[in-house]
């Protein structure tokens, strides 16, 4: 990742900080100044209106002298920290709260025109070039007897406005620094909770891509990153198991194919070069035929497992008579049982017993289990196939009185290509895939299969099926 993502976040953090600071110092400063001007001018205008309706009106109606008016306005000017003027209609400054009263010498504002100030109730500027700096000015007419008598004007320095603006900006800057620092803490938190785990996950993904499926991503958090790391660790473990299974699969397939192919090749070469005399060729050709059938069976069972792996739980579910299927399957072993003097005894719960399953797959399960029971049973023994019904489930048992399964091999018999040592006799050759196929089929039906076995006593396989509905025409 080369810290590109983290660098982007740092760059974004810096850009946000700089742009926010510039925005506050420019647009924010202007907006704050505008708000301060509006607030101060509104207060001054109200004060001007109050003075105009009281002291101004009293002066122009001869109810008070100019000197008394000056004293009142002077005190108000000190209180407001501003200059208060009483103006005539022509622009003569009759009194100024910031200057001594001089009734004989009045100042005149050249070009005095209230309309030139605009239609707002305040103005910012030099006020007809009287001041040498910008002032915030408000002006209120003084009326009496329905006629304009003069004006009350209040002026305050814009420097005071600027100071108020700066004091507010100082608070905003402090808040900005605090918020920016908080975001920095969030960035640090992101680094510890997201970025660092992400680096570990990316490193782990690179290890997996390089073939190191035993690598473990060390992220112990309980959030999404921890869940992702756990999932990837689980995935790598399963992939590693799959690789081990593939290696084992190839080794087992090679072993199970090599032996019959070697026999076939050897016997055919011996027949071809005359090592085996003509009168003995039929015997060895039968052996070649048996080995070919063994290869054919192995191939079919491998294709069956592959189909179960690929199609998953895709089954052709129907309701059928399980007892009839068991009878037909058992009948197919009649010749083998006759040769070994083995009896298959069927113990049925009823004359008919309907189950809901894939009839072809269940027939394959029964065939494999009965075939195993015959293979590992001694001569003059009995195999029991029993069906019972409990709590809406049908239980099928295939039990023999053969050699049994060693205790340490019971959990391994479901593994593909697994063969216990006792199964390697000359009449007990198998592919090691039969019970794996049985397990896959029963699992695909969402059912259970169990095995109970004791060495020297026998083995019993029990699996379950869902009970089915008998057709309406059934008795």
N, C-alpha and C positions, 0 to 999 in steps of 0.2 A: 504493500500500500504506500510505502515511502512517505508516510506522514502527509499525503496530499489532502486527505479529508480533514485532518486536524489543522493543517495549515489554512485550509479554506475557512474553517470556523474561527481561527485567530484573525484572519484577514477581515472576515465579516464583522467580528467583534470590534476591531480597530476602526473599520469604516463607519460602523454605527456610532461609535463614540465620537469620532471627528465630525461626522455629518450632524449629529445631534447637537454638539457644542456650537458649530457654525449656525445651525438653525436657531438655537436659543439666542445667540449673540446678535443675530441680524433680525430675522423676522420676529422672534420672541421679544427682542428689545423694543422694536417698533410697536408691537401690539401692546406691550405693557405700558409704554409711554402714552399711547393713544388712550388707554383705559384710565391712566392717571390724569391726563389732561381733561378727559370727559368728567371724571369724578370731581376734580378740583374746580373746574369751570362751572359745573352744576351747583356746587356749594357756594361759589362766589356769586353766581347769578341770583341765587335765592337771597343772599345777603344784600346784593345791590337792589333787588326788588323791595326788600324790607326797608332799606335806607331811603329809597325813592319815595315810598308810600308814607314814611314817617318824617324824617328830618328834611328831606327835600321838599315835600309838600308844605310842611310847616314854614320853611324859609320863604318859599314863594308866595305864601298867603300871609306873610308878615306876622306869623305867630311866634317866631323865634328869630333872633339876630344871627348874622353870619358868624359872629364869634362863638355863640353858643353851639351853632351847627358844627363849626370847626372842631370844638372841643370834643363833641360826641363822635364825630367821624374820625378824629385822631386816635381816640381810644379804640374804636372798632378796627382801625388800620393796624394798630399795634397788636391787637388780639388776633387779627387775621394774617399778620406778617405780610402785609400788602399795602399798596398805595391806593387811597380812595380819593377820587376827584368829584368835585361838583362843577359841571360844565354848563355854560350858557348854550342857547340854541345855535349861536354862531361859532362856538368852539373856544370861547374864553374860559380859561381855568380859573374859576372863582375861588376855589380853595383846594389845597393839596395836603393830605394828612401827613405826608412825609416832609413838608416844608413849613416854615413859620407863616402865619397868616399875614398877608399884605394886601389890604383892601384897595390901596391906591395904585399898585402896580400889579396888573394881572397879565399872565402870559396868554398868548393866542396861538392856537394850532393852525398853521397855514394849510389850506386845502382841506379843512375839516368837512367830511361828508360821511355821515353814519352809514349811508347806503353802500359806500365803497368797502366797508368791512365785510360785506356779504350777508347772507340770510341766516347764518348760524348765530347762536346766542353768544358765541365767544370767537376770539380771533387770536392768532399767534403772530407776532411780528414787532416792529418798532413803534407802532401806533402813531401813524402819520409822521414818522421820522423824529419823534420826540425823544425816544430812548436810544441809547447807544448799544443795546443788546436786546435780544428777543424777549418779549414779555407775553404772558397769557393775560388777555384783557377781556372783560365783560362790560357791557354798557346797557343801562336800563333807563328809559325815558322817564322824566318827572312831569306829570300832568297836573293841571288844576283848572277847574271850570271848563272842562272839555277842550283844553288847548295845551299844546306842548310848551313847557316852560324851560326845560333844560334836561341834563342827563347826569346820572350817577355812573361813574366809571371806576372799576376796581382792576388794579394791575398787580400781578405777582410775577416774580422773576422765573424764567424757564429753568434757571439753575436749580431752583428748589424742586421743580418737576423732575429734572435730571437726577437729582439726588434721591428722590423717592423711587424713580425707576431703577437706579443702581442698587438701592437697598433691597428692592423686590427681586432683582436679578441675582443678587448675592444669595438670597434664600433658594432661588431656583437652581443656581449652580451647586449649592450644597446638596440639595435633593438629587440633582443629576449625578453628582459624584457618588452619593450613597447608593442610588439605583444602579449605577454603572459597576460599582464594587459588588453589589449583589449579583449582577449578571456575571461578573467574573467568577464568583463562587459557584454559580450555576454551571459555568464553563468547566471549572475544576471538577464539579460533580459529574458532569458529562464525561470528562476524561477518565474518571475512575470507574464509573458505572456502565459506560457504553463503549468508549473508544478503546480502552485497554482490553476489555473482554473481546471486543471485535477483532483486535489485533491477534489475540490468542486463537480465536476461531478461524481467522484467515490463515494463520500459520498452520493450524491443524488441517484445514482443507488442502493446503499445499502439500503437507505430509501425506495425506490420503492420495492426492493426485500423483505423488511420487512412488506410491505403492506401499507406504508404511501404514498399514491398516491397524497396527497395534498401538499407534500413538493415541494418547489420551489428552483431551483438551481440559485443562485445569481451570474451569470457571465454576465456582461454587455458589453463585448468587441464585436467588429463587425468583428472579424476574424472567422477562422474555429471553435475555441473553443466556441465562443459566439453562432455560428450557431448550434453547437452540443448541447449546453446547452438549447437553445431555442427549438430545436427539441425534446429533452428529456422532457422538461417542457410541450410541447404540447402533447407529447405521454402520459405522466402521466395524463394530464387533460382528454384526450380522454379515457384512461383506467378507470379513475375515473367515467367519464360519463357512460361508459359501465357497470361498476359495479352498479352504481345507476340505470341504465336501467334494468339490470338483476334483481336487488332486486324488482324494481317496476313491472317488467314483471312477476316474480314469485308471487308477491302479487296479481296482477290483474288476472293472470291465476287461482290462488287458489280461488279467490273470484268468478270468472265466472264459475268455475267448481263446487264449493261447493254448490251454490244455486240450480242448477238443480239436482245434485246428492242427496242433502238433500230431495228435493221434491220427486224424484223417490223412494228413500229409504223409506220415510214416507208413500207414497201411497201404495207401494208394501207390506210393513209390515201391513198396515191397512187392505188391501185385504186379506192377509195371515191369520191374526188373527181374521178376521170376523168383524172388526170394521165397515168396509164399506159393506153394504148389497149387495147381488148379483145383484139386479136390478140397483144399482148405480156403479157397477164395470166398466162397459164399459166407462162411463164418465171419470172416473179417469185413466183408462188405456189409453184413448186418450191424457190425460194430460201428462202421463208418455211418450207416444210416441212423443209428441211435445217437451218435455224436452230432449229426446234422440236425436231428430233431431237438437235441438239447440246445444247440445254437439258435434254432428257430424259436424255441420257447423263451430263451433269454431275450431275444430281440423283441418278441411280442410283449413281454412283461415290462421291458424298458419303455416301449412305446405307450403302454398303458399308464405307467407312472408319469411320463411326460405329458400325456393328455390330461391326467388329473391335475398336474401342476399348472398347466396352461389354462384349463377351463374352470379350475377352482370348483365351486359348488354347483356347476351346471349339471343338472340331473333331469332325467325323464321320469318324473314322479307319477305313479299311478297306483291304484288300489288292486291288489292281487292276492290270491290264496297262497300264503307262505308254505303251508303243508304240502301242497301239490308241487311247488318248486323243490322242496327238500326231498320228496320222494323221487322226482325225476333226476335230481343231482346224485342222490345215493345210488340210483339204478345204474348210472354211468360207470360206477366203480365195481360192478358185479364181477367182471372178469378178473380184475386185480385181487379182489377179496377172495375169490375162489382159489386162486393160486396160493395165497398166503393163509388160507383157512381162517379168514377174519370175517366176523359177522357185524353188520351195521344194524343196530336196533333203534327204531324210531319210536319216540315217546311223545305223542301229540296231545296237546291240551284239548282239542276237539277235532271233529271230522274236518272242518274247514276253519282257517284262521287268516283273516284278511289284514294285511298291513299296507301302509302308504310309503312307497319307496320306489327306487329304480330297479325294476325286476332283473334287468341284465346285470347290473352291478352287484346286487345281492346274490344272484346265482354264482357270480365269480367269487364272492366272499365264501359262500358255502363250499364251493369246489376246492378252493385253496385250503380251507380248514380241514375238510374231510381228507384231502390228499395228504396233508401233513400228519393227520392222525394215523392214517394207514402206513405212511412212511416210517413212523417211529413206534409202531406197535409190533409186538412179537406175534409169531404164528399162534393160531388157536386162541385169539383174544377177541374182545368185543368192543365196538365203538358205539357210543350212545349219542344220538342226536335228539335233543328234547326242546319242546317249545312250551312256554308258560305265559300267562297273561296276568299282569299286576298293575293296578292304578292307571289304566289306559295305555300301558306300554306292553310290548311283546318282547319276551326274553328268549333268546336262542342259545342253546348250549351244545357244544361239540366236545365230547369227553372221550379220552382213550385211557387205556391201562398200560401204556408203553413205558419208555425209559425215563420220561420226565425231563425237565429242564433244570440245569444247575441254578442255584439261587442267584449267583452273581451275573447270570446271563439273562434273567427274566426281563430286566428293563432294556436290554440291548436287542432283543429279538425283533423289535419294530424298525431297527435301523436297516437301511438299504445295504444289501450284500453281506449282512452279518450272518455268520454260520457258527453254531456251536460245534465243538470238536466231535461230538457224538454223531453229527449229521454228515460226516465226511466218509462214511462207509461206502463200499462200492455200490450198494443198492439204495443209497440215500443221497444221491447226487442232486443238488438243487442250485437254484440261482441266487438264493438269499434275498429275493425280491417279493416272494409271495405274501409274507406277513406285512411288509411295507404297503403293498397294494391293498390288503385288507384294512389296515389302519386308515389309509387315505380315503377309501370308500366310506367307511363308517363315519369318519370325521366330516366328510362332505355332506352326509345326512344329518349332521349335528347330533349324532348319537355317541354312545360310549361302548368300548370293548375292553374287557379285562381278561387276565389269564391267572389261573391258579395251577401250580405245578409242584410236584414232589418227586425227586429223583427215585426211580425204582418203583413208583406207584402209578404215575400217570399225569396227564395234563388236561385241563379243561379251559376252553375259551368260551366266554359268554359275551354276547353283544345285544344291544337293544334296538328296537324299531318302533316307529309310531304305529298305532293301531289304525287300520283302514276301515272303510265302509263296504259292506257286502253289496253287490249289485241287487237291484230290486227283484230280479228274477231268481235270485239265489234262495234256496229253501231255508 
